[in-house]
Amino acid sequence: MGKVLIVYATRSEETKGIADLIAEGVRISGHEAELKRVNEIKNEEDLKGYDGYLFGSATYHGEMISSMKQLLFIAERAELKGKPGGAFGSYGWSGEAAGRIFDTMANIYGMDMVSDGPLMLKAGWVEGGIQAAQGYGKNLSAMM
Ligand SMILES: Cc1cc2nc3c(=O)[nH]c(=O)nc-3n(C[C@H](O)[C@H](O)[C@H](O)COP(=O)(O)O)c2cc1C
């Protein structure tokens, strides 16, 4: 059984809702999922010991939440090369955050990224949201 770390940044909890559903998909696949708010990750040691990583942030003013930017600098030192990864986020209309996180995980850390690209959802409760988010967790799990 593998262990997946899901770290999320949210302001009004929609991205947390998506993270919860992704975690369900991981667990349905028979793996362990650990959920953490972005401010719980203090240094690169907090990121070590997992078999897969999912980072998520909502989009505000065309960007990810700033605490997720800090997390991405911490993750640079966590030796994530070759590990399965994915990115997600809630958005209103443009949704840049998930794509930016995804690109950093692929290009800077050299992670093995989910082939469907970043998961962008307005919320977990929108039509098809449960299936999409659980499916994202399942797809990451299939790579472990
Ligand atoms: C002040 C403000 C700015 C926002 N800017 C954007 C934006 O640039 N692009 C976008 O897609 N959504 C934007 N949104 C919408 C949020 O991304 C959306 O409400 C999302 O569900 C919030 O997720 P959260 O609950 O995880 O914080 C904005 C919302 C607010 C309140």
The ligand as an ORCA input file, in Angstrom:
! r2SCAN-3c Opt
* xyz 0 1
  C     -11.398     38.534     -4.686
  C     -11.523     37.298     -5.530
  C     -10.709     37.158     -6.656
  C     -10.828     36.022     -7.473
  N     -10.036     35.894     -8.589
  C     -10.201     34.838     -9.418
  C      -9.441     34.742    -10.616
  O      -8.596     35.561    -10.945
  N      -9.668     33.670    -11.414
  C     -10.578     32.688    -11.101
  O     -10.725     31.727    -11.854
  N     -11.323     32.778     -9.972
  C     -11.155     33.805     -9.118
  N     -11.900     33.913     -7.981
  C     -12.884     32.847     -7.665
  C     -12.328     31.790     -6.712
  O     -11.258     31.096     -7.321
  C     -13.467     30.798     -6.369
  O     -14.415     31.447     -5.546
  C     -12.978     29.530     -5.702
  O     -14.065     28.643     -5.575
  C     -12.373     29.785     -4.349
  O     -11.825     28.581     -3.867
  P     -11.519     28.342     -2.317
  O     -12.878     28.194     -1.632
  O     -10.765     27.062     -2.270
  O     -10.757     29.485     -1.768
  C     -11.782     35.009     -7.150
  C     -12.570     35.167     -5.992
  C     -12.449     36.294     -5.193
  C     -13.324     36.426     -3.963
*
